[in-house]
Amino acid sequence: MAAMFIRVDIDDSIQDDPVICRELVEICPVDIFELDDIGRISTVENNLDECTLCDLCIEATESGKVEVVKLYRQ
């Protein structure tokens, strides 16, 4: 099922930094991120709509490396 409220874009350059990948998985309060068997990070589609928009993932990375895109209008 696709997320209805947000999409999380992860810049490919993050895949080269295992420390950042692990940190993203650890800091997200609603488990949006996961690591695969080789340490690449991705999003858990079923958890995206649980996002609280806390910005911890954005703050943990360089500008523009993780972006939370709102798919709704305010």
PDB file of N, CA, C and O in Angstrom:
ATOM      1  N   MET A   1       0.841  -1.173   0.000  1.00  0.00           N
ATOM      2  CA  MET A   1       0.000   0.000   0.000  1.00  0.00           C
ATOM      3  C   MET A   1       0.890   1.242   0.000  1.00  0.00           C
ATOM      4  O   MET A   1       1.835   1.335   0.783  1.00  0.00           O
ATOM      5  N   ALA A   2       0.590   2.171  -0.861  1.00  0.00           N
ATOM      6  CA  ALA A   2       1.372   3.402  -0.951  1.00  0.00           C
ATOM      7  C   ALA A   2       0.948   4.377   0.142  1.00  0.00           C
ATOM      8  O   ALA A   2      -0.208   4.401   0.563  1.00  0.00           O
ATOM      9  N   ALA A   3       1.898   5.170   0.587  1.00  0.00           N
ATOM     10  CA  ALA A   3       1.620   6.175   1.616  1.00  0.00           C
ATOM     11  C   ALA A   3       0.690   7.245   1.054  1.00  0.00           C
ATOM     12  O   ALA A   3       0.767   7.599  -0.123  1.00  0.00           O
ATOM     13  N   MET A   4      -0.179   7.745   1.906  1.00  0.00           N
ATOM     14  CA  MET A   4      -1.126   8.765   1.481  1.00  0.00           C
ATOM     15  C   MET A   4      -0.684  10.164   1.851  1.00  0.00           C
ATOM     16  O   MET A   4      -1.074  11.126   1.189  1.00  0.00           O
ATOM     17  N   PHE A   5       0.122  10.302   2.897  1.00  0.00           N
ATOM     18  CA  PHE A   5       0.393  11.629   3.428  1.00  0.00           C
ATOM     19  C   PHE A   5       1.795  12.148   3.139  1.00  0.00           C
ATOM     20  O   PHE A   5       1.974  13.340   2.887  1.00  0.00           O
ATOM     21  N   ILE A   6       2.781  11.274   3.171  1.00  0.00           N
ATOM     22  CA  ILE A   6       4.158  11.729   2.921  1.00  0.00           C
ATOM     23  C   ILE A   6       4.914  10.725   2.067  1.00  0.00           C
ATOM     24  O   ILE A   6       4.517   9.572   1.899  1.00  0.00           O
ATOM     25  N   ARG A   7       6.008  11.215   1.543  1.00  0.00           N
ATOM     26  CA  ARG A   7       7.008  10.393   0.862  1.00  0.00           C
ATOM     27  C   ARG A   7       8.344  10.823   1.440  1.00  0.00           C
ATOM     28  O   ARG A   7       8.559  12.017   1.651  1.00  0.00           O
ATOM     29  N   VAL A   8       9.241   9.895   1.699  1.00  0.00           N
ATOM     30  CA  VAL A   8      10.573  10.236   2.193  1.00  0.00           C
ATOM     31  C   VAL A   8      11.569   9.935   1.090  1.00  0.00           C
ATOM     32  O   VAL A   8      11.716   8.791   0.661  1.00  0.00           O
ATOM     33  N   ASP A   9      12.253  10.980   0.635  1.00  0.00           N
ATOM     34  CA  ASP A   9      13.281  10.837  -0.397  1.00  0.00           C
ATOM     35  C   ASP A   9      14.645  10.760   0.276  1.00  0.00           C
ATOM     36  O   ASP A   9      14.993  11.606   1.101  1.00  0.00           O
ATOM     37  N   ILE A  10      15.407   9.743  -0.084  1.00  0.00           N
ATOM     38  CA  ILE A  10      16.742   9.530   0.469  1.00  0.00           C
ATOM     39  C   ILE A  10      17.745   9.655  -0.667  1.00  0.00           C
ATOM     40  O   ILE A  10      17.671   8.915  -1.648  1.00  0.00           O
ATOM     41  N   ASP A  11      18.683  10.587  -0.538  1.00  0.00           N
ATOM     42  CA  ASP A  11      19.721  10.767  -1.544  1.00  0.00           C
ATOM     43  C   ASP A  11      20.611   9.527  -1.587  1.00  0.00           C
ATOM     44  O   ASP A  11      20.996   8.989  -0.548  1.00  0.00           O
ATOM     45  N   ASP A  12      20.933   9.080  -2.804  1.00  0.00           N
ATOM     46  CA  ASP A  12      21.755   7.877  -2.968  1.00  0.00           C
ATOM     47  C   ASP A  12      23.107   7.959  -2.272  1.00  0.00           C
ATOM     48  O   ASP A  12      23.669   6.930  -1.898  1.00  0.00           O
ATOM     49  N   SER A  13      23.636   9.165  -2.092  1.00  0.00           N
ATOM     50  CA  SER A  13      24.954   9.311  -1.466  1.00  0.00           C
ATOM     51  C   SER A  13      24.958   8.826  -0.015  1.00  0.00           C
ATOM     52  O   SER A  13      26.020   8.497   0.515  1.00  0.00           O
ATOM     53  N   ILE A  14      23.813   8.777   0.628  1.00  0.00           N
ATOM     54  CA  ILE A  14      23.737   8.298   2.002  1.00  0.00           C
ATOM     55  C   ILE A  14      24.106   6.821   2.081  1.00  0.00           C
ATOM     56  O   ILE A  14      24.618   6.362   3.103  1.00  0.00           O
ATOM     57  N   GLN A  15      23.854   6.085   1.024  1.00  0.00           N
ATOM     58  CA  GLN A  15      24.143   4.645   1.016  1.00  0.00           C
ATOM     59  C   GLN A  15      25.626   4.360   1.263  1.00  0.00           C
ATOM     60  O   GLN A  15      25.979   3.263   1.696  1.00  0.00           O
ATOM     61  N   ASP A  16      26.488   5.330   0.993  1.00  0.00           N
ATOM     62  CA  ASP A  16      27.927   5.168   1.191  1.00  0.00           C
ATOM     63  C   ASP A  16      28.375   5.427   2.624  1.00  0.00           C
ATOM     64  O   ASP A  16      29.558   5.290   2.935  1.00  0.00           O
ATOM     65  N   ASP A  17      27.445   5.800   3.498  1.00  0.00           N
ATOM     66  CA  ASP A  17      27.791   6.130   4.876  1.00  0.00           C
ATOM     67  C   ASP A  17      27.010   5.239   5.845  1.00  0.00           C
ATOM     68  O   ASP A  17      25.899   5.585   6.247  1.00  0.00           O
ATOM     69  N   PRO A  18      27.589   4.092   6.222  1.00  0.00           N
ATOM     70  CA  PRO A  18      26.869   3.162   7.093  1.00  0.00           C
ATOM     71  C   PRO A  18      26.515   3.741   8.459  1.00  0.00           C
ATOM     72  O   PRO A  18      25.537   3.315   9.073  1.00  0.00           O
ATOM     73  N   VAL A  19      27.291   4.701   8.942  1.00  0.00           N
ATOM     74  CA  VAL A  19      27.002   5.321  10.238  1.00  0.00           C
ATOM     75  C   VAL A  19      25.693   6.110  10.155  1.00  0.00           C
ATOM     76  O   VAL A  19      24.837   5.992  11.031  1.00  0.00           O
ATOM     77  N   ILE A  20      25.544   6.901   9.116  1.00  0.00           N
ATOM     78  CA  ILE A  20      24.312   7.681   8.925  1.00  0.00           C
ATOM     79  C   ILE A  20      23.128   6.747   8.704  1.00  0.00           C
ATOM     80  O   ILE A  20      22.050   6.982   9.250  1.00  0.00           O
ATOM     81  N   CYS A  21      23.309   5.711   7.928  1.00  0.00           N
ATOM     82  CA  CYS A  21      22.220   4.758   7.679  1.00  0.00           C
ATOM     83  C   CYS A  21      21.730   4.144   8.980  1.00  0.00           C
ATOM     84  O   CYS A  21      20.524   4.076   9.215  1.00  0.00           O
ATOM     85  N   ARG A  22      22.634   3.705   9.815  1.00  0.00           N
ATOM     86  CA  ARG A  22      22.251   3.128  11.108  1.00  0.00           C
ATOM     87  C   ARG A  22      21.587   4.168  12.009  1.00  0.00           C
ATOM     88  O   ARG A  22      20.618   3.871  12.708  1.00  0.00           O
ATOM     89  N   GLU A  23      22.122   5.392  11.983  1.00  0.00           N
ATOM     90  CA  GLU A  23      21.552   6.455  12.814  1.00  0.00           C
ATOM     91  C   GLU A  23      20.109   6.762  12.416  1.00  0.00           C
ATOM     92  O   GLU A  23      19.256   6.965  13.281  1.00  0.00           O
ATOM     93  N   LEU A  24      19.837   6.797  11.127  1.00  0.00           N
ATOM     94  CA  LEU A  24      18.472   7.060  10.676  1.00  0.00           C
ATOM     95  C   LEU A  24      17.511   5.990  11.175  1.00  0.00           C
ATOM     96  O   LEU A  24      16.403   6.302  11.612  1.00  0.00           O
ATOM     97  N   VAL A  25      17.929   4.740  11.110  1.00  0.00           N
ATOM     98  CA  VAL A  25      17.089   3.647  11.599  1.00  0.00           C
ATOM     99  C   VAL A  25      16.843   3.800  13.098  1.00  0.00           C
ATOM    100  O   VAL A  25      15.726   3.582  13.568  1.00  0.00           O
ATOM    101  N   GLU A  26      17.875   4.172  13.847  1.00  0.00           N
ATOM    102  CA  GLU A  26      17.780   4.254  15.305  1.00  0.00           C
ATOM    103  C   GLU A  26      16.973   5.453  15.798  1.00  0.00           C
ATOM    104  O   GLU A  26      16.272   5.346  16.805  1.00  0.00           O
ATOM    105  N   ILE A  27      17.058   6.591  15.109  1.00  0.00           N
ATOM    106  CA  ILE A  27      16.416   7.800  15.632  1.00  0.00           C
ATOM    107  C   ILE A  27      14.945   7.944  15.270  1.00  0.00           C
ATOM    108  O   ILE A  27      14.224   8.704  15.917  1.00  0.00           O
ATOM    109  N   CYS A  28      14.496   7.235  14.258  1.00  0.00           N
ATOM    110  CA  CYS A  28      13.099   7.410  13.829  1.00  0.00           C
ATOM    111  C   CYS A  28      12.155   6.771  14.854  1.00  0.00           C
ATOM    112  O   CYS A  28      12.228   5.566  15.099  1.00  0.00           O
ATOM    113  N   PRO A  29      11.274   7.574  15.450  1.00  0.00           N
ATOM    114  CA  PRO A  29      10.376   7.053  16.480  1.00  0.00           C
ATOM    115  C   PRO A  29       9.273   6.132  15.942  1.00  0.00           C
ATOM    116  O   PRO A  29       8.620   5.438  16.721  1.00  0.00           O
ATOM    117  N   VAL A  30       9.061   6.120  14.635  1.00  0.00           N
ATOM    118  CA  VAL A  30       7.989   5.290  14.062  1.00  0.00           C
ATOM    119  C   VAL A  30       8.512   4.297  13.020  1.00  0.00           C
ATOM    120  O   VAL A  30       7.751   3.807  12.186  1.00  0.00           O
ATOM    121  N   ASP A  31       9.792   4.009  13.074  1.00  0.00           N
ATOM    122  CA  ASP A  31      10.403   2.956  12.245  1.00  0.00           C
ATOM    123  C   ASP A  31      10.150   3.105  10.748  1.00  0.00           C
ATOM    124  O   ASP A  31       9.740   2.157  10.079  1.00  0.00           O
ATOM    125  N   ILE A  32      10.396   4.296  10.237  1.00  0.00           N
ATOM    126  CA  ILE A  32      10.232   4.535   8.806  1.00  0.00           C
ATOM    127  C   ILE A  32      11.393   3.949   8.005  1.00  0.00           C
ATOM    128  O   ILE A  32      11.227   3.587   6.840  1.00  0.00           O
ATOM    129  N   PHE A  33      12.563   3.858   8.627  1.00  0.00           N
ATOM    130  CA  PHE A  33      13.751   3.389   7.917  1.00  0.00           C
ATOM    131  C   PHE A  33      14.115   1.966   8.314  1.00  0.00           C
ATOM    132  O   PHE A  33      13.881   1.539   9.445  1.00  0.00           O
ATOM    133  N   GLU A  34      14.698   1.233   7.349  1.00  0.00           N
ATOM    134  CA  GLU A  34      15.215  -0.100   7.617  1.00  0.00           C
ATOM    135  C   GLU A  34      16.467  -0.322   6.783  1.00  0.00           C
ATOM    136  O   GLU A  34      16.667   0.301   5.741  1.00  0.00           O
ATOM    137  N   LEU A  35      17.303  -1.230   7.273  1.00  0.00           N
ATOM    138  CA  LEU A  35      18.510  -1.614   6.539  1.00  0.00           C
ATOM    139  C   LEU A  35      18.290  -2.986   5.932  1.00  0.00           C
ATOM    140  O   LEU A  35      17.692  -3.863   6.554  1.00  0.00           O
ATOM    141  N   ASP A  36      18.782  -3.167   4.703  1.00  0.00           N
ATOM    142  CA  ASP A  36      18.696  -4.495   4.107  1.00  0.00           C
ATOM    143  C   ASP A  36      19.917  -5.322   4.512  1.00  0.00           C
ATOM    144  O   ASP A  36      20.717  -4.882   5.337  1.00  0.00           O
ATOM    145  N   ASP A  37      20.059  -6.488   3.949  1.00  0.00           N
ATOM    146  CA  ASP A  37      21.130  -7.417   4.328  1.00  0.00           C
ATOM    147  C   ASP A  37      22.535  -6.887   4.057  1.00  0.00           C
ATOM    148  O   ASP A  37      23.501  -7.325   4.683  1.00  0.00           O
ATOM    149  N   ILE A  38      22.646  -5.945   3.124  1.00  0.00           N
ATOM    150  CA  ILE A  38      23.978  -5.403   2.818  1.00  0.00           C
ATOM    151  C   ILE A  38      24.176  -3.990   3.369  1.00  0.00           C
ATOM    152  O   ILE A  38      25.158  -3.324   3.041  1.00  0.00           O
ATOM    153  N   GLY A  39      23.233  -3.532   4.212  1.00  0.00           N
ATOM    154  CA  GLY A  39      23.389  -2.245   4.878  1.00  0.00           C
ATOM    155  C   GLY A  39      22.852  -1.049   4.135  1.00  0.00           C
ATOM    156  O   GLY A  39      23.110   0.089   4.530  1.00  0.00           O
ATOM    157  N   ARG A  40      22.105  -1.277   3.060  1.00  0.00           N
ATOM    158  CA  ARG A  40      21.496  -0.156   2.342  1.00  0.00           C
ATOM    159  C   ARG A  40      20.198   0.233   3.039  1.00  0.00           C
ATOM    160  O   ARG A  40      19.434  -0.623   3.485  1.00  0.00           O
ATOM    161  N   ILE A  41      19.966   1.532   3.124  1.00  0.00           N
ATOM    162  CA  ILE A  41      18.780   2.030   3.813  1.00  0.00           C
ATOM    163  C   ILE A  41      17.631   2.221   2.824  1.00  0.00           C
ATOM    164  O   ILE A  41      17.834   2.576   1.663  1.00  0.00           O
ATOM    165  N   SER A  42      16.434   1.977   3.315  1.00  0.00           N
ATOM    166  CA  SER A  42      15.230   2.216   2.530  1.00  0.00           C
ATOM    167  C   SER A  42      14.107   2.572   3.497  1.00  0.00           C
ATOM    168  O   SER A  42      14.292   2.539   4.714  1.00  0.00           O
ATOM    169  N   THR A  43      12.954   2.909   2.956  1.00  0.00           N
ATOM    170  CA  THR A  43      11.814   3.239   3.798  1.00  0.00           C
ATOM    171  C   THR A  43      10.884   2.034   3.904  1.00  0.00           C
ATOM    172  O   THR A  43      10.818   1.193   3.007  1.00  0.00           O
ATOM    173  N   VAL A  44      10.176   1.976   5.011  1.00  0.00           N
ATOM    174  CA  VAL A  44       9.162   0.947   5.233  1.00  0.00           C
ATOM    175  C   VAL A  44       7.832   1.584   4.824  1.00  0.00           C
ATOM    176  O   VAL A  44       7.268   2.398   5.556  1.00  0.00           O
ATOM    177  N   GLU A  45       7.349   1.204   3.663  1.00  0.00           N
ATOM    178  CA  GLU A  45       6.149   1.839   3.100  1.00  0.00           C
ATOM    179  C   GLU A  45       4.969   1.845   4.069  1.00  0.00           C
ATOM    180  O   GLU A  45       4.260   2.847   4.165  1.00  0.00           O
ATOM    181  N   ASN A  46       4.748   0.758   4.778  1.00  0.00           N
ATOM    182  CA  ASN A  46       3.598   0.673   5.687  1.00  0.00           C
ATOM    183  C   ASN A  46       3.705   1.612   6.879  1.00  0.00           C
ATOM    184  O   ASN A  46       2.705   1.865   7.552  1.00  0.00           O
ATOM    185  N   ASN A  47       4.893   2.132   7.152  1.00  0.00           N
ATOM    186  CA  ASN A  47       5.074   3.018   8.300  1.00  0.00           C
ATOM    187  C   ASN A  47       5.103   4.501   7.934  1.00  0.00           C
ATOM    188  O   ASN A  47       5.094   5.352   8.823  1.00  0.00           O
ATOM    189  N   LEU A  48       5.138   4.820   6.658  1.00  0.00           N
ATOM    190  CA  LEU A  48       5.282   6.219   6.248  1.00  0.00           C
ATOM    191  C   LEU A  48       4.175   7.117   6.791  1.00  0.00           C
ATOM    192  O   LEU A  48       4.443   8.244   7.206  1.00  0.00           O
ATOM    193  N   ASP A  49       2.960   6.640   6.791  1.00  0.00           N
ATOM    194  CA  ASP A  49       1.855   7.483   7.261  1.00  0.00           C
ATOM    195  C   ASP A  49       1.841   7.654   8.773  1.00  0.00           C
ATOM    196  O   ASP A  49       1.001   8.380   9.306  1.00  0.00           O
ATOM    197  N   GLU A  50       2.756   6.999   9.466  1.00  0.00           N
ATOM    198  CA  GLU A  50       2.894   7.176  10.914  1.00  0.00           C
ATOM    199  C   GLU A  50       3.850   8.329  11.249  1.00  0.00           C
ATOM    200  O   GLU A  50       4.002   8.687  12.417  1.00  0.00           O
ATOM    201  N   CYS A  51       4.478   8.895  10.251  1.00  0.00           N
ATOM    202  CA  CYS A  51       5.467   9.958  10.456  1.00  0.00           C
ATOM    203  C   CYS A  51       4.855  11.108  11.255  1.00  0.00           C
ATOM    204  O   CYS A  51       3.747  11.565  10.971  1.00  0.00           O
ATOM    205  N   THR A  52       5.601  11.561  12.257  1.00  0.00           N
ATOM    206  CA  THR A  52       5.150  12.675  13.099  1.00  0.00           C
ATOM    207  C   THR A  52       5.733  14.011  12.653  1.00  0.00           C
ATOM    208  O   THR A  52       5.511  15.039  13.293  1.00  0.00           O
ATOM    209  N   LEU A  53       6.479  13.990  11.554  1.00  0.00           N
ATOM    210  CA  LEU A  53       7.128  15.194  11.026  1.00  0.00           C
ATOM    211  C   LEU A  53       8.062  15.814  12.062  1.00  0.00           C
ATOM    212  O   LEU A  53       8.132  17.037  12.192  1.00  0.00           O
ATOM    213  N   CYS A  54       8.770  14.974  12.789  1.00  0.00           N
ATOM    214  CA  CYS A  54       9.668  15.443  13.851  1.00  0.00           C
ATOM    215  C   CYS A  54      10.978  16.030  13.309  1.00  0.00           C
ATOM    216  O   CYS A  54      11.670  16.750  14.029  1.00  0.00           O
ATOM    217  N   ASP A  55      11.321  15.736  12.068  1.00  0.00           N
ATOM    218  CA  ASP A  55      12.523  16.242  11.398  1.00  0.00           C
ATOM    219  C   ASP A  55      13.829  15.663  11.929  1.00  0.00           C
ATOM    220  O   ASP A  55      14.897  16.155  11.564  1.00  0.00           O
ATOM    221  N   LEU A  56      13.786  14.638  12.773  1.00  0.00           N
ATOM    222  CA  LEU A  56      15.031  14.044  13.272  1.00  0.00           C
ATOM    223  C   LEU A  56      15.871  13.481  12.132  1.00  0.00           C
ATOM    224  O   LEU A  56      17.096  13.591  12.161  1.00  0.00           O
ATOM    225  N   CYS A  57      15.243  12.890  11.144  1.00  0.00           N
ATOM    226  CA  CYS A  57      15.986  12.332  10.012  1.00  0.00           C
ATOM    227  C   CYS A  57      16.641  13.436   9.186  1.00  0.00           C
ATOM    228  O   CYS A  57      17.751  13.263   8.684  1.00  0.00           O
ATOM    229  N   ILE A  58      15.973  14.539   9.049  1.00  0.00           N
ATOM    230  CA  ILE A  58      16.518  15.667   8.291  1.00  0.00           C
ATOM    231  C   ILE A  58      17.686  16.291   9.048  1.00  0.00           C
ATOM    232  O   ILE A  58      18.707  16.627   8.449  1.00  0.00           O
ATOM    233  N   GLU A  59      17.537  16.444  10.352  1.00  0.00           N
ATOM    234  CA  GLU A  59      18.587  17.036  11.181  1.00  0.00           C
ATOM    235  C   GLU A  59      19.829  16.147  11.271  1.00  0.00           C
ATOM    236  O   GLU A  59      20.933  16.648  11.481  1.00  0.00           O
ATOM    237  N   ALA A  60      19.657  14.842  11.115  1.00  0.00           N
ATOM    238  CA  ALA A  60      20.780  13.899  11.237  1.00  0.00           C
ATOM    239  C   ALA A  60      21.637  13.827   9.978  1.00  0.00           C
ATOM    240  O   ALA A  60      22.706  13.217   9.990  1.00  0.00           O
ATOM    241  N   THR A  61      21.185  14.436   8.911  1.00  0.00           N
ATOM    242  CA  THR A  61      21.904  14.349   7.639  1.00  0.00           C
ATOM    243  C   THR A  61      22.229  15.744   7.117  1.00  0.00           C
ATOM    244  O   THR A  61      21.707  16.752   7.594  1.00  0.00           O
ATOM    245  N   GLU A  62      23.104  15.764   6.131  1.00  0.00           N
ATOM    246  CA  GLU A  62      23.421  17.038   5.476  1.00  0.00           C
ATOM    247  C   GLU A  62      22.186  17.555   4.749  1.00  0.00           C
ATOM    248  O   GLU A  62      21.289  16.787   4.401  1.00  0.00           O
ATOM    249  N   SER A  63      22.153  18.831   4.530  1.00  0.00           N
ATOM    250  CA  SER A  63      21.025  19.478   3.871  1.00  0.00           C
ATOM    251  C   SER A  63      20.670  18.786   2.554  1.00  0.00           C
ATOM    252  O   SER A  63      21.520  18.600   1.683  1.00  0.00           O
ATOM    253  N   GLY A  64      19.400  18.414   2.430  1.00  0.00           N
ATOM    254  CA  GLY A  64      18.906  17.830   1.198  1.00  0.00           C
ATOM    255  C   GLY A  64      19.137  16.345   1.033  1.00  0.00           C
ATOM    256  O   GLY A  64      18.723  15.774   0.024  1.00  0.00           O
ATOM    257  N   LYS A  65      19.786  15.695   1.994  1.00  0.00           N
ATOM    258  CA  LYS A  65      20.075  14.265   1.862  1.00  0.00           C
ATOM    259  C   LYS A  65      18.853  13.408   2.186  1.00  0.00           C
ATOM    260  O   LYS A  65      18.684  12.331   1.614  1.00  0.00           O
ATOM    261  N   VAL A  66      18.009  13.872   3.091  1.00  0.00           N
ATOM    262  CA  VAL A  66      16.725  13.233   3.380  1.00  0.00           C
ATOM    263  C   VAL A  66      15.678  14.328   3.312  1.00  0.00           C
ATOM    264  O   VAL A  66      15.836  15.394   3.906  1.00  0.00           O
ATOM    265  N   GLU A  67      14.613  14.056   2.585  1.00  0.00           N
ATOM    266  CA  GLU A  67      13.551  15.045   2.444  1.00  0.00           C
ATOM    267  C   GLU A  67      12.209  14.374   2.697  1.00  0.00           C
ATOM    268  O   GLU A  67      11.913  13.323   2.129  1.00  0.00           O
ATOM    269  N   VAL A  68      11.411  14.981   3.542  1.00  0.00           N
ATOM    270  CA  VAL A  68      10.052  14.515   3.796  1.00  0.00           C
ATOM    271  C   VAL A  68       9.136  15.372   2.940  1.00  0.00           C
ATOM    272  O   VAL A  68       9.022  16.579   3.150  1.00  0.00           O
ATOM    273  N   VAL A  69       8.487  14.739   1.976  1.00  0.00           N
ATOM    274  CA  VAL A  69       7.633  15.437   1.027  1.00  0.00           C
ATOM    275  C   VAL A  69       6.179  15.205   1.416  1.00  0.00           C
ATOM    276  O   VAL A  69       5.714  14.066   1.455  1.00  0.00           O
ATOM    277  N   LYS A  70       5.470  16.280   1.701  1.00  0.00           N
ATOM    278  CA  LYS A  70       4.060  16.176   2.047  1.00  0.00           C
ATOM    279  C   LYS A  70       3.248  15.986   0.767  1.00  0.00           C
ATOM    280  O   LYS A  70       3.385  16.754  -0.186  1.00  0.00           O
ATOM    281  N   LEU A  71       2.409  14.967   0.755  1.00  0.00           N
ATOM    282  CA  LEU A  71       1.613  14.650  -0.416  1.00  0.00           C
ATOM    283  C   LEU A  71       0.184  15.207  -0.316  1.00  0.00           C
ATOM    284  O   LEU A  71      -0.698  14.823  -1.084  1.00  0.00           O
ATOM    285  N   TYR A  72      -0.022  16.096   0.620  1.00  0.00           N
ATOM    286  CA  TYR A  72      -1.345  16.676   0.838  1.00  0.00           C
ATOM    287  C   TYR A  72      -1.209  18.189   0.866  1.00  0.00           C
ATOM    288  O   TYR A  72      -0.112  18.727   1.017  1.00  0.00           O
ATOM    289  N   ARG A  73      -2.315  18.850   0.721  1.00  0.00           N
ATOM    290  CA  ARG A  73      -2.318  20.318   0.780  1.00  0.00           C
ATOM    291  C   ARG A  73      -2.833  20.755   2.130  1.00  0.00           C
ATOM    292  O   ARG A  73      -3.738  20.150   2.704  1.00  0.00           O
ATOM    293  N   GLN A  74      -2.230  21.828   2.624  1.00  0.00           N
ATOM    294  CA  GLN A  74      -2.670  22.350   3.929  1.00  0.00           C
ATOM    295  C   GLN A  74      -3.675  23.440   3.737  1.00  0.00           C
ATOM    296  O   GLN A  74      -4.165  24.006   4.713  1.00  0.00           O
TER     297      GLN A  74
END
